[in-house]
Amino acid sequence: MESTKHSSAEGTNEHQLNAGTTDAGTREPGTTDAGIQSITVIGGGTMGNGIVHVAAMSGFPVTLVETKQEYADRALLTIGKNLTRMVTKEKISQEQMDQTLGRIHTSLSPAEAVANTDLVIEAIPEQFELKKSLFDVIDQHAPEHTILASNTSSISITKLAACTRRPPKVIGMHFFNPVPVMKLVEVIRGLETDDAVTQAVTELAMQMGKVPVPANDSPGFVSNRVLMPMINEAIFTVYEGVATAEDVDQVMKLGMAHPMGPLRLADFIGLDVCLDILHVLYDGFRDPKYRPCPLLVKMVDAGKLGNKTGEGFYKYG
Ligand code: CAA
């Protein structure tokens, strides 16, 4: 097991968060005015490895935590491939790629990895009980000043914060897939999230080259509250035989200039994830307008989850 600690966060146990400026252009890469100098990302899946990629490329030392070394290696391989693509397209130099990879360390122990870090970003599967146990471990082992951020797309930040002894330091940092490409970070304030923490995370997102947009904790936040009903309605359109999946997608691509149609996007996100988020909206608002389409439920039951299983509304090679 490799567990690497970086030294750049030396002394940060003592420091307090400052409400920093938002002028990301004047700062040294890998630091923020609020004092974030090191980041730990827990989970190296699609979202986690993308977050590690952008954080390391912005100059931050990052520890990537996984449950098995082979998962950590797979995440590093993906990051390497995505960076190579950027070098090939002359978006970054080979030297920048090497420096980025040099800033990434891996660990199999959340407790050790958070012991000297300023910010933890959790990006593990969307199961509340799993996140609750992890937040408990992080809370016990991370220094007092450490911010705990979750990349959750639907679980309440307020509820996650309540699993810790530091609700003011818990926040949502919701990234979008593919993380190196998508500009948005939804910054979700829980009921008790401190303003200085919101400011620190906002500034950090800018330092990562992203555009932070604030939202208060509410089912689906803004992104999924708006996106999922559109995807669900697109599925109803197919279910009711109004048009084929291809034609629904063509309408939205050519008529509304969406880069992907809603059904292709649903496959890309994962139909199980879409269904979970619709359940969160339905349960959270008790409003029938979020009722998942029976076709979506049936496809998830059949294991047709989209890109990751090779079939959803489309087949993937
Ligand atoms: N890493 C780095 N670069 C990547 C990449 C990755 N993982 N994936 C794609 N790219 C780059 C490509 O190199 C390419 O770069 P250039 O413009 O310099 O050529 C660019 O992104 C476009 O990629 P492609 O040419 O391969 O393909 P495309 O033009 O069809 O774009 C796409 C692909 C960016 C995914 C585009 O289709 C798109 O924007 N789709 C919508 C994605 C979206 O809505 N994501 C949000 C999902 S919701 C979510 O994540 C959160 C949730 O809570 C559910």
Boltz pocket constraint, residues with backbone or C-beta under 6 A from the ligand:
constraints:
  - pocket:
      binder: B
      contacts: [[A, 82], [A, 85], [A, 89], [A, 153], [A, 175], [A, 176], [A, 177], [A, 178], [A, 179], [A, 180], [A, 181], [A, 182], [A, 223], [A, 224], [A, 259], [A, 260], [A, 265], [A, 269]]
      max_distance: 6.0
